[in-house]
Amino acid sequence: MPIRLKVALTAVELDDVFKLRYDVYVTEQSKFSEKRATSDGRIVDHFDTLPGVANIVAYDGDVAVASFRVNRDSSIGLAPEKYFDFAHVRKDISVSGEKGQYPSCIVSGSMLAIREKWRHQRKVILALFRKTTAVMQGWGATHVFGAASADTFSLYGRLGFHSVAEEQWVESIGDSLVPMMAPFDKVSTWAFGQINPTVRHFWLDNYSGQFETILLSPGEVLFQESDEAKHAYSVYKGSVTISRDGPDGTDFQIAHLSQGTLFGELAMFDGEPRLATATATMNTEVIAIEYDHLLEVIHRDSDKMNQLLLHFTDRLRQIDQLAMVQSFAPQTSRVAFELHELWNTARPEKEHSATRIVQIDAGQIARRARVRESEVRRVLETGRAAGRLDYGDNVLRFFKEPDNDDNIHTERHSNDRGQ
């Protein structure tokens, strides 16, 4: 079942957060004294009542499995300052702010709680931190304060934090804490710095508290053909295939989607059922965008409306080009067209970043291109001999961009029709 991350907004969601803290801190870890908890098994403090607070919560089904609190600076300070003196850090920030000509906006992260079963699931932890960072970014954060357990401080070091004083035993928590601080730009670079600069950032720029994040495992289905459409989605990380049931009962793959791609929006706009199924091909993180929130974004910012129109223009051009290829191009050009589409959506291979990889086989490419599988294998063998690609039973690796020569015939037809 997909894991969903969101900002807790309802009374039920906030209560889930407070009970989760008790389950993790008191029941599982025995780190918080019973005095810090309410009599009915919840942990809440006055930093939960301030106006500038957000609790990010992750759900596995209906169970809250992880949460993290974010606070904006206030007249009573921030949560880590309950245990440590950050006065010298605040002074340094104030001085650097004068030189840099920008007002500082200090935030803090605290009350990180993850149930034991999910504590070692890297994708959950990273997504939780990323969602927290997105909320901070929406607030205009410039610096982040925190107090981490000495056992986990090294994790925060990878996020850009450094200690500002020696670790200290805190009796009420039952743990040794390390006070720490990070410039927000370092945290933001960790969270979002790997976004491909060629990706249009409309959907990634709006990766904020108002949108849910959904974590999918390989082979997990996001939505099924004929489902009701309540959200549009954007791939933040990973890959999604779009497929339909073919006339012979086989699974017909329509597209492979990678980072930054918006999908599922047409059914949301016209109110019709889903026409295809969306399935993750690897560990994947998608942003779920509700219809009302989407309208709010584009009404608030005319530039976002222009970006949305550009998206639909690109979609129409792709459909028109595909129709032209299917109608007039020879089989070789159809295969070449599909290889270019796959190249554009392929992900870099971990061990060799210059190599792009797609999980697909020759038969699936043949069905997408509407050609014989033997023709696909002939083109793939030609590409392999030229050192441009390699392929196996369910994988295609590109070492360089596919040869464009086979598209000349198609382009001539397009030019003749004034496209």
N, C-alpha and C positions, 0 to 999 in steps of 0.2 A: 504494500500500500504506500502511495506517495507520502512524503513528509512535507507539511506545509509550515511556512514561517510567516508571521505577521506581527504587527503591533497590536497588543492587547487593548481593546477599546471598550468592550462591554463588561458589565459587572461579572458575568460568568467567566470571561477570559482572565480578568484580573484576579478573581478568586482562584482560578487554576494556577496562576503564577505564585500566589502566596502559599498555597498548599504544596506546590512543587518544591519551593524553598525548604519547607519543613521536612518533607520526605527525604530530600537530598542531604541537607545540612545536619539535621538531628537524627533521623532514623538510619540513614546510610553511613554518614561520615562521623557522627558524634562530635561535630566541631562547634556547633552553636549551643550555648547553654539553654536550658529550658526557659530561663528568664527572658530570653529574647523572643520566645514564641508566645502566641496567644493560647488560651486554654483549649481552643477547639482545633489546634494543629495547623497554625498558619504563622508565617513570619512577615511582619510588616513594620516599617519604621516611618519617621516623619518625612524622610526624603521621598516616600511614595505619595505624599499628599501635596507636594509642591506643584505649581503650574507647569514648570518646564521639566516634565518627566515622561519617559516612554519605556514600556516594558515589552521587549521583543520575546515572543514565545513560539516554540516549535511544537507541532502536533504530529504524532504518528497515529493516524485514525482520529479517535476522540480523546486520546491520552496526551496531556502536556508532558513533553519529555525533556525540554531544555528552555531556559530563559536567561535574559540578560537585561539589566536596567541601565538606562541612560538618563543623566540629569544635566540640565543647563545650570550655569553658575547662578547663585542666589545670594540673598542678603545673609543667609546663615552658612554660606560656603557650600562645599560639595561633600559627598559621602566619605571619600578617603580622608578628608580633613577632620573627621571625627576621631581619628586615631593618630594622625601625623600632622606636623606643622609644615605647610607648603608656602609660608610667607616669603621665604627667599626665592622660591621658584616664581611666585607671582610678581615679585619685584623685577626679576630678570625678564619676564615676559613683558612687563610694562615698559621697560627700557627698550627692548627690541621692537616693541610696537611703535614707539615714537620714531625710531630710525626707519622702520619699514613703512611708515605712513598708513597703518591700518589699525582699526580697533581690535583688541583681542576678544575672542569668544571662547571661554574655557568650558569644557564639558567633562563629565566623568562617566566611567563605566563601573558598575558594581553589581553585587548579588548574582554572579554567574552561577547557575545551577543546572547540572546535567545528570539525568538519571544514569545509574551504573551501566545498564544495558547499552546505552547510547554514548557513553563517555569516551569510547575508543573508536567511534565512527567519525572519521576525519571529515567526511563531507558535511555532517551535521554541524560540527564545531566551526568549520570554515564558513559555512553559509550563515550561521548565527552571528559570527563576527562581521561578516560582510554586510548583513542587514543592519546591524548596529551602526556600522560605519556610515551607511547610507542615511540613516536618521540624523547622525551627527552632521553629515554634509549638508543636509537640508536645513539645519539650524545655522549654518555658516561657521562651524567650529574652526578654531585656529590651533587649539592645544587640548590635550586630553590628560586628565589626572586619573590615577588608579592606585589600588593597593592589592597586589597579587599574593597568593600563597607562595611561600618560598619554594615549594615543590613544583610550581607551575610557572615560575617567573621566566624561565628560559623561553617558553612559548611566546610570551609577550615581547621578549627581545627580538624575535623574528618579525614582529609587527611594527618595530620602530621605537619601542619603549626603552628607557634607561632608568636605573634606580636614582633616586634623589636623596636617599639616606639609607642607613643600615637597616636590615630586617629587625623586626621587633615582635616579641610574643604578645598577643592580644588575648587576655584571659577570657573575655566574654565570647570570643569566637572560638577559642581553643585551637589557635593556629599561629604560626609565625608568618607575618606579612611583610612585604617589601613595598615601600612607597615608590611610585614611578610616574614618569611623565613622558609624553611624546608630542612632537609637533604634528598637527593633524595631517599635513601634506605627506608625511612619511606613512602614516596609517592608511591614508587614501591611496597612495601608490601601491601599497601591499594589496589592498582590496580590489582596486580597479585598474591598476597600471598595466595589466596584460591584455587590455582590450585592443583588438586589431585596429590600427588607426584608419584603415580603409572602410571600417564599418560605419554606417550612418548611426549616430548616437541618440536618435530621438527616444528610442525605447530604453536604452541603457541610461540616458541622462535622467529619466524619470523613475529610476530604480530607487524608490523611496518608501517611506513608511506607509503610504496609502495603498501600495500594491502588495499582494501576497507573493511569496517565493515558494516554488514547488520543487522538491528534490525527487528525481526519478532514478531508479536503478536500471541497468541494461535489460531491455525487453519489457519494461513496465509501460503500460498504456496510459496516456494522459487523457484522451477522449476517444470514444468509439464512433464509427460511422452511424448516423441516425440519432446521436445524442442531441439533447437540447444545448444550444450555445449560449452560455452566460458570460464567457470571458474571451478576450483575445489573449495571445501569448507571444512572448519574445524569448528566444534562446539566449540566456546569459552565458552559459557554459555547457559544453557538450554537444550532442547532436540528436536530431529527431528525424525519423522518417515519416512521410505522409503516404498512406496506402489506401487502396480500395479493394473490395472483393471483385475479382475478375469474373467474366461470364462463365468460365469453366470451374469456378470455385477456388481458384488459386489467388494468392495475395499479390496484387498489382501495385508496385511501388511507384508513386507519382513524383516524389521529390525527397531530397536529403537536405535538411536545414541545419545551418551552423550559427555561430554567434552573431547576434544582432538582428536575426531574421524575425520579422513579425509574421504570425500565421493565426488562422482561426478567426480572423476579424470579419470576413465577409458574412458568415452565418450569424455573427453577433449583430451586424448592422441590419440585415434583412429579415432576421427572426426565423429563418429556415433551419431545419435540422442539419447536423454535420453531414457533409458529403464524403468524408474520409476519416480514417483512423490515424492518430498521432502516437508514435511509439518511440521511446528512447532507445538509442543504439549503444549507449554507454552511460556512465554516471553523468547525469544531466541536471542542470539548474535552469528553470524557466521562470519568467516573470508573468504573473497572471494579472490581466488588466480588465477591470470591470467597465462596462459600457458608460455608466455615469461618470466614473473617474476619467475615462478617456475624453469625454466631451468637456469636462471641467478643464483639463490640461489644454486642449486646443482652443477653447473659448478664452482662456486666460492669456494665451500667448499666440499671436498671429504667426510668428515664425514656426511654431509647432504645427499649425494648420498647413503651412507651406510644405513642411517636411512630410506631413501625412499625404498631401496631394502628390508629392514626388514619389512616395512609396507606391501609391496606386498607379501612377504613370509607369513606373518600372514594371509593376505586375502586368499591366496591359501590354506593354512592349514584349515581355517574356511570352505571354500567351500568344500574341500575334506572330512572334518569331517561331514558336513551337508549331503553330498551325501551318505556317509556310513550309517549315521543314517536313512535317508529316505529309503535306499535300504534294510537294513538288520535288523534294530532294531525293537522290538515289540512296540506297541503303548505307553506303559508306559515309555519306554526309550526315545521315541520321545518327549513326553511331558517333561520329566526330562531335556532333552537337551535344549529345548526351555526355560524352567525356568532358567537354568544356563545362557543362552544368555541374558535373561531379567535381571537377577541379575547383570550381568557385566555392563549393560548399565543403570541401574536404578539410580535415583538421590536421595540424602539424603532428608528426609522430614524436613521441616523447624523446626517444633516443637520438633522433636525427631531425632537427627542426626544419631543415630544408625539404624534407620528404613529407608529402601530404598523403593521408590515408582515408579510405572510405570502406565501410563494411557493406559489400555488395558482391554479387557473383555475376557471371556472364549471362545467365538466364534472365536475371532481373533487369540487366541493362537491355537485353534483347526485347523484353516486354515493354520497357519504357520507350525504346526507339521504334518499336513495332517492326522489327526485322527478325530474320532467322538468327538463332544463336550461333550458328557456324560463321555468319558474317561478323558478329561481335568478336568471336575468338580470332578470326583472321586479322581484324584491326588491332586487337590487343597483342597478338604475336608480332605484328609489325612494329608496334610501339615498344615492345620488350626488346626486339632486335636492335632498335635504334637507341636503347638506353633511356627512353623517356618514362617507362613505367614497368611495373611487374604486377602479377596478379596470382591469386590462389583460389581455393574453393569458395571463400566468402570474404575476400579482401582485395582491394585495389590500391596500389601504391603509385603515386606520381612522383617522379624524380625531377621533372620539369613540366612546364605547361604543355598540354597536348598540341600537336601540330595543327595549324589552322588551315592548311592548304585545302582540306577536304570540304571546307565550307564555301569555297569560291562559287560553286554552282548555285548554292542556296542564295548567296548574296546577290548574284546576278538576277535571280528571279525577283528578289525584294526590290532591287534598284529599278527594274523594269516596271514595277507597280507603284513606284513613287513612295516607297516606305522610308 
